[in-house]
Amino acid sequence: MNFEFPSGDALVPQSGIRREMLPLPTGVRLSLRSAGPPGAPCVLLLHGFPQAAFVWDETLLWLAGQGYHAVAPNLRGYEHSSAPKEVSAYRAKHLVQDIALLVGIVSPDHALHALVAHDWGGAVAWNLANQQPQLMQRLCILNSPHPGPFLRALRSDPAQQAASGYMNFLAEPGAAEKLAAKDFEMVWRFMTGKGGTAPAWLTPQLKAQHEAAWRLGLQGGCNYYRASPLRTPTASDPGAAAISLPPEMLQIKVPTRVLWGMGDTALLPCLLDGLESHIPDLQITRLAHATHWVLHEDRAAVHGWLGASL
């Protein structure tokens, strides 16, 4: 694909990773990072908020070394991908359609060898696995709640309700501007905690990559929260209390492997409770020393888990 990326872009990947812009039949364009031989078994990796596809760069190279064609798209609203202004364009059906169409392009002859996803990418992946399980052979999830346990916890678990309070803020008009103010001071607090101390994994290069992505816009990521009713109920917003999901929307029929950083302060371990009732073929790996940012904190453990899962 012909696409001119900005010179000096801090999102330029490591050697061995390709970048391209892929148009979908709907007119949406997704910017991609990939490694490994096209035509090899394909592993698709989906990022979350407030990150972008660059977080998978080392994993793309590792997967390529294992003989896979590894592809990490920027979801709609992120980095150079299409970013519609309408909040309705970020409803689940559109996000799922983007990835279903992408699978048909990057793995046209076979189901994905695996769909790997974190955070909001996981929300898309859970829905895709439920609706179109034929598109993947296995599902691998990192710290992203299945909608069944998440809905239950948002309705009735005070600890998870409190932990998810940030979602109500991100759904407010003007949240993106507040996040970006003072050199992204607020969004860094989201990622590093109230103390604001940079964790060991946050290298200068990785910090620069995050901020380069955020300069391209945070509104798209915030629109995911605005478009979703899955948030803590408040006096002015019923949120999750107004939702009822039938059992068939919660079943996952593909083999599923879940990796969970147990120190996640936004998505608590209670979100693993009862998961087996929705997924017959399920394995859960818990990392006591890791948080929501497990991919950065212990990439070796993530790769080891992926190697065993694939």
N, C-alpha and C positions, 0 to 999 in steps of 0.2 A: 504494500500500500504506500502511496506517496503522501507523506505528511511532514511538514517542516516544523520541527521542534525548536523552541527558542534557544539561541546560542547562550552559553553560560548558565543554562538551566541546572539548578542544584539537584534536579530529579534525574539527571543523566545516570544511567545504571552502571554497574561494574562491567568490565570486559566479559563478553560471552553472553550478555543479555541483549535481546533485540527489542526495539520499540516500534510500534506501528499503530496506525489508526484504522479501526475496522468499522465500516458502515454496516448496520443491520438493515434488514428489509423494511423495517418500520421508519427508517430515516434517522434513528438514534445512532450516534457514533460513540464507540468505546475505545479509549486508548489502552493499549496492551503492553505488557512486558512479558517476554517469553525466553525460554532457553531449551536446548535439546532439539533433537531431530523431528521436524514435522512428519507425521505419519507413524511415529512411535506411540505406544499407549499414552494417552493424554491425562494429565493431572491438572485440574483447574482449581485455582486458589483465589478466594474472595476475602478482601480486607474489610475492616470495620471503621467506626468513627472514633477519633477524628484523624484517621490515617489515610493511606492511599496504597496503591499497588506496590510501591517501592519497598514496603516492609517485608515483602516476600523475596527480595533479590537473592539473598544468600540461599534461601530454600529452593528457588528456581535453579540455581547452579548446582546445588546438591542433588536435586531430582534429575537434572540433565546427566549428571555423573552416574546415576543409577540406571540410565537408559530411557528415561521418560521424556516426553514432550510436555514441558511445564509452562502453563499460561496463567498470568495474573492480570485480570482486567481492572481498570478503574471503574467502579460502579457509576451509574449515571449521577451527575451532580458533583463528581470528584475530578480533580486534576484537569486534564484536557478532554475528558469525556463530555458528551452533551449534558447540559444543565438547564432543563426547562424551568421557567419561572413559576409555573402554576404548581401549587402544592399538591393538587390532585394527581400530577404526573409522577408522584413518588409513592403512590399506593402500591401495596404488595403485588397486585396483579401485573403492574407494569415492570417492576423490578424483576419478578420471576420470568416474565416474557423475555426481557433482555438476555438473561443468562441461558434460557432455553434456546433462544435463537443463536447465541454465541456457541453453545455446545454443538449445534448442527453445522457450524462453520469450522471450528477447530478440531472436531472429531467426527467427521461426516459419515464414516463407515462403521464406527463402533461406539458403544456407550463409553462414557468417560471411565478411565480406570479408577479414578477417584475424584470426588468433589471435596475440597478442603476449605474450611471457612472459619473465620473468627468474628466475634461481635456482630455487627449489623450484617456482615457477609453471611454469618451463620443463620440469621433470621431469614434471609433469602434462600439459603441452602435448605433449611428445614422445609420451607414451603415447596420448593422445587422437588425435593425428594418425596414429599407427600403426593404432589400432583402428577409428577412425571418420573416415576422411579425407573422407567426403562432407559433414562438418559445416563444412568451411572451404575457402576458395579458396587461401589461402596461410598459411604459418607463419613468424613472425618471432621469433627467439630472441636474447636478450641474456645472455651469460655463464651458460649453463646447459648442462651436458654431455649429449650424446646417450648413452643407456645402453650402446651398444656400445663406443665408445672409453673411457668411464668405467669399465666393468667390466674392460676389458683393463688400464687403468692402475692400478686398485686391486689387481689381481692381481700385476702385474709391474713397475711403474715405481716405484722407491724414492722419487723426488722427489714424485710425486703421493701416494703412500702417506703420506709424512710431512706433506704439505700438508693431507691429509684427516684427520689425526689428531683434529682437533676434533670430527669427527662421532661418534667413539667416546665422547667425553665427553658430547656432547649426548644420546646414547642412554642414558646412565646415569640411574637413578632419582635424583631430587634435583637434577638439572641446572638445572631452571627456578628453583628457590629460590636456587641459587648465582649464577645470572645476575642475579637481581633484587636481591641483597644490596648494601648500601652504595650505594644510588641507582643500581643497574644498572651498577656499576663494571666487572664482567666482560663484560657484553654490549657495553658501549662499547669495551672493549679488542678484542673480536672485530671491531668495525667500523672502528676507527681504527688498529689495529696495536699492537705491543708498547709503542711510545713513549707511546701514549695521547693524543697531540696532536690536537686537533680539526682536521680538514681544513677548507679554505676553504669548501667547499660546505655545511658543517654550520651553518646559521644558527640563531639562537635559536628561531625559529618551527619549523624542521624538527626540532630537538632536542626541543622540547616535544611535537610530534606523535608522535615515536617513543616518548617516555616515557609519553604518554597511552595509546598502544596497549599498551605493555608492562604498564601498571598493570591492564589488563583481563585479563592473564594471558599467561605465556610457555609454559605447559605444552602447549598445543595445538601450537605450533610444534615443541617438543622431541619430541612424539609422532610427528612425521613421521620423525625420525631413529630413534626406537625401533622403528617399524613396518617400516622398510626394512632389508634385508640388504646394501644397497649401501654398504659402509664398509670401511675398511682391516682386513684380517685381523689378529687378535692370537692369543696363545697360548690365550686363553679363549673367543674368538669367531671362528669361521671367516669371518664376514662375506662379502665378495665371492667368496672362494675356494670357497664352497659353492654358487655360482649358476652355472647354465648357461642361456643364452638362445638359443633357436633363431633362425635367420636371419629367419624371417618376423616375429618380434617386433621386429626392428630396422629394417625397411624403412619409409621415409617416402615416400609417393607424391605428396604435394602440393608445389608449389614452395616452397622453404625459403630464407630469408635469415637469416644468422647475423651478429651484431655481437659482437665480442670485445675487451674491454679486456685488452691483452696483459700488463699489470702485475698481473693478478689473482694474489694469492699463495695463494689457496685452491684455485682451479680453474686449473691451469696450461695454457699453450698447447698442450701435448702432447695435450690432449683434442680438438683439432681434427684430429689426424692420422688419416687413413683415413675421415673423415666422408663423403667423396664415395662410398664403396663402399656406403653405406646409403641415399643420397639422390641420385637421378638429376638432379634439378633443384635445384642448390645454388649459392648465392653466399655467400662469406665476406668480411666486412669487418673488418679488424684495426685497432684504434686503439692505437698504441704508447704514447701518453701516458695512457691510462686504465687503471683497475683494475676490480675487481668492481663498484664503485659508479659505473659509467659513466653511468648515468641522471642522477646528481647532478653528476658531474664535468664533463660536456659534453652537456647536454641539447640544445643546438643541433645537435650532431653526430648525436645519436640521432634528432631530428626530421628532419634531412636524410636520414638513412638510411631512416627509415620512409617519408618522402615518396617516395623512389626505389623502395622495396619495394612500396608499395601501388599 
